[in-house]
Amino acid sequence: MENSYIVGKNAIIEALESNTRQFNRILISNNSRSDEKIEKIKELAKTRGIIFQFVNKEKLNQISPENRHQGIVALLSPIKYWDLDDFLEKHNDELTSVVILDGVEDSQNLGAIIRSCVCAGVKGIILPSRRGVLVNSTVEKTSAGAVNHISIIKVNSIVNAVQRLKENNYWVIAADHHAKDNYYEIDYTDMNFALIMGAEHSGISKSLLKLSDFVVKIPMLTNFNSLNVSNATAIILFESVKQKLTKFSKKEGKNG
């Protein structure tokens, strides 16, 4: 599998100028001296809308153990990301569901979620460009190729994305273990819906909970209330699948 990152100033400049690779983000060491090449990389990244962040050198050493990164690493994506407005336009005339991940950090969790989404007929997954993991080679492998069968949408602001979805007649559902309502009490069959799932440790931000039309929980039989985020996503999504198949079956029975 192709490397999921590029190291070295010249190699990153070449990749940015050729515009043949999809970038997740560019990481620059806090200790790097700002020179002409670093400044050129930052300008090229701004032009292409690629996020760059300053991190500790140890972070770069973890990605590139050979320590040949020259204080900069570009993380690559194996897929091309969608623009949210393009996605909304494509699915304007159909009932559609999307999953929004508010800061999920584990690549294997993201890969498993993408796989569940494809199996459940979800059309898009929205990821924040700065906070949380983006699609990399581990995600691609864990998803078993499902990344190629769904629109992955990268946005700078999850809050703005939710507001845009609401403007386009999406009902927003947030999963939170403090909720009063259970996930199966919602009728998923006749609406566009966006399901928000929170980060592994911090959950969903308060600003997103306030924007949500429904806040639901998965009930537990014990006090151990921490389901893996990929498992929790699958449970809720396949409730929507069950409801749709049940409704279709009843409709077919009446017509028969």
Secondary structure, 3 states (H helix, E strand, C coil): CCCCEEECHHHHHHHHHHCCCEEEEEEEECCCCCCHHHHHHHHHHHHHCCEEEEECHHHHHHHCCCCCCCCEEEEEECCCCECHHHHHHHCCCCCCEEEEEECCCCHHHHHHHHHHHHHCCCCEEEEECCCCCCCCHHHHHHCCCHHHHCEEEEECCHHHHHHHHHHCCEEEEEECCCCCEEHHHCCCCCCEEEEEEEECCCECCHHHHHHCCEEEECCCCCCCCCCCHHHHHHHHHHHHHHHHHHHHHHHHHHHC
